[in-house]
C-alpha cells in the first residue's frame, strides 16, 4: 500500500463508517465488544475472545488468541481480512455517517501495561489497539507501524481517558489525515 494513498484512506474511512454505523445499533453489547463484531479466524479459531475486566467485571475486554507481539504480521493480516469482510456486508446505500475522530496507534511500540484498556472501558485493548471494526489504514514508517482508526463520537471521551493514562505517546488523535500521511511517510 503506498504510504500516502489518501484516496485509499478515504475509501476505507467511508467503508468503516458505514460498517460501524450498522454496529452501533447493538446497544446491548459493552463498549469493549460493540465494535469488535469482526472476529476473523486464525489457525482455525476466532482471534478474539471476550472476558470480564480484571478490576471491573462489568467491563468486557478483548483477549487476543495470538498476541500481536508473537506474530509480527498478524495485525496486517487481520487488517486485510476486516476490510474484505466490511466490503461484503456494509450498507453502501447508507447516507448518514456517524461523526467521530481519527485515532492513530503506534501499536508495535506498546508496553502492554493496560492503563488505556482500563480507562477506555476496553475500547482500546491491552496492546493499545482500537477495535477491529474501526480500522481504516495502516502506515509503515521507518520507525513504527501506525494503525489509523475511526472512533465514533460516543466513544471519543472514553478513548481520551485511555490516551491520557497511557504511559507512552503512541495513541493520539489525527486532525488532518492527508497531512499526517504525508508527514509520517516522509
Secondary structure, DSSP 8 states (H G I E B T S, - for coil): --TT-HHHHHHHHHHHHHHHHHHTT-TTS-HHHHT-----EETTEESEEEEE-SS-TTSEEEEESS-GGG-TTHHHHHHHHHHHHHHHH--TT------EEEEEE-GGG-----HHHHHTTTSS-TTS---GGGEEEEEE-SS-EEEEEEEEHHHHHHHHHHHHH-SSS-EEEES-HHHHHHHHH-
